[in-house]
Structures are given as structure tokens and as C-alpha cells.
């Protein structure tokens, strides 16, 4: 790696750390790009190349991840929405459903004792939202497998 590439990765990491720390603040790509001393378009291209997703998608994934943690602890959907910096309950619910595969209300109502019993490092992995390709428009929906179910054979075996 060249010194320039290392410097760029350092700046991108600084911006990603800002997203991780300040996810509940009203952040947008131009604000985050300033942290990396780049134009918004250049920053978005470099961020996507380095981390595999756009800065905005990364921010929204972090917000949904934090909201899921709040919902597991019994926080209301509205309070979780506001706590993670979402300004619209409708768009928050749509994005939550898109990323987590179920509505915030259904997620909150579901049993989470298995996650509570896990060590925190495994729980973070098991509950981390996954972004994948959109399901096909026609035909029945494929069976969804949670990260907990995916991890079970690896942990048991």
C-alpha cells in the first residue's frame, strides 16, 4: 500500500468512527465527508470501496443496530426511533423492516432471552443487521435464517 492509500484509509476510519460515535446526531454525507477532508462524492466512492457500502447505508445500519438493542431491552418503538436520531417513525419502521426482516414492533415482541444469555461479543455478532441482495419479486419469500441460527452450528461444533 502506498502512503497516500494509507492516509486515505486513516481518514475514512476517522469518518467511520464518527458515524459509530455520533449516529444519533443529524448526520449527512457532506458533514461526514468534511471529517475525512474530502468532497462528498469522492468520500462516498472511497468509503464504498473500502467498506462495501455507502456512508449513508452504514449510518442507517448503525442506527438500526442500536435501535434493535433498545427494543430488546423493552424500549418503545417511538422512543427507540427518536433515541437513534431518526426523525420519522414511518421511515424508521420501513428501514428497520428492510434491514432486520421484521417490523420494529414484531422484533420488540419476540423473545430475546437467547441473546441475553450470550457473551456480549457473540451477541453483537449474532444480532448485527445483515444487508443482502433484495429478494426476487416473484415467487414465495425465501425462509429467513437469523444470525443466531447461523452461528449455532459453528458454536456447537
Steps between C-alpha positions, in 0.01 A plus 500: 500500500621844417526775762213683327274195523584458868424868562165462323412192706588690817265782403225254408543326835472836677172565317369149577588545866304825496197315362536232769526761775253764379237280329216669693595849378359644177781379272511520123765403245641855456548531877671161521712575190634816665636279779702315234604823324338384173221612272174311562514315165865401536443397861200284407699320228800438727282394796308252287823359355650458848197376697265352239206734563421867468553731799125558527425126503771449762344775715152353465625152583664633816178680596290187445754290693475737798121516472481119506702500822258751653199300384643181653524683833130596486519858367195606300532521122446877504761556772752277320434688175568837661798373703691394189447826315218405263260786436208305355346194659372382161836513323669350806256207502544447125880500526492277810279250317725513192817433700376270778233311305217577743322804633637674811184407687533130410872508586426656840226244575720201409685303769863612541613289795752312281676825416500607865668172597784543248830669574480858370760442226296212355171687547633795298593262217174306516277806501691713249270590212588334171461675168452269210356502152132584471274194479357408161174674415316182396446181692479424870728679740809297591530372853694744715775379725614720784865557583436307823383195303798537264744517791353202690677227295832686524470543876375145563745335262 
